[in-house]
Amino acid sequence: MRRWYNPEHMAPRYKPAEMNLEWDRIFDSWIVVELDFHAIWGIDLEPLLHVRSFRWFRLRLIGLLGHPHSKLKALLTQEVPD
């Protein structure tokens, strides 16, 4: 579709940094995960991890990775947050 709408030579040259989404890297950054959950979602993870599903956690973690002020996103992409 893009080739029809916008030829390759007119494509933007900016390429965003790719995230390293390996679970071991995310869990190695657990302090940042907890801080982001609290700062962005207002969620204290410690009491909830025993009663919520992994799916619940995963969906909110994915949301953090798309949030512009997420420290976890900045860490995994090596970007400096605003």
N, C-alpha and C positions, 0 to 999 in steps of 0.2 A: 504494500500500500504506500509506503514512504517513497518508493522509487517513482510511483505514479504521481504522487502529490508534490514531492520535493526531491529533485535529483541528488544523487550521491555527492556531487561536488558542492552542493549548497547545504549539506548536512552540518550541524554544529560540530565544532572540533573539541568541545569540552567533554571529557569523559570522567564521570564521578569515580571516586575511589571505591574499590570493591571491598566488601566486608569479609573478614575471616570469621565465618559462622560455624566453626567447629565447636562442638559442645565442650570439649576440654578447655578451650580458650575462654568460653563464656563462664564456665564454672571456676576457672582460675581467677576470674574477675568478680567473684561472688559479692565482695563488698560493694562494688559499683552497681551490681544488679540490685542489691538491697536498697542502696541509696536512691537509685532511680525509681524503683517501685514506690518508695515512700514520697520522694519529692514530686514525682509526676502524677502518680495514680493515687497517692495518699493511702497506700496499702502497706501494712506491716507484714512481711512475709512469714516470719517465724511461726506465729500461731496458725497460719492458714495452710502451710505446706502439708500438714498432717490431715486436713479435712477437705482440701480441694484436689481436683484431678490434675494430672500432668497436662491434659489438654487446656485447662483453665490457665495454668502457669505459662504454657507455650504461647497461647494467643496473646497474652499480655506482654510477654517478652518480645514477640514479633512487633507488637505495637510500639514498644520502646525503641526498637531498631529503626522505626520510621519517624520517630518524634524528633523535631529539630533541636530540642534542648537536652537530649539524652546523652549523659556522660558515657554510657555503655556504647552507644553508636559512635561517639567520638573516639573512644578507645579502640574499637574494632576496625574503624576506618582510618585511624591516625589523623583525624581532623581536630582542629582546635575549636571548641564550642564558643558561641557568642557570649 
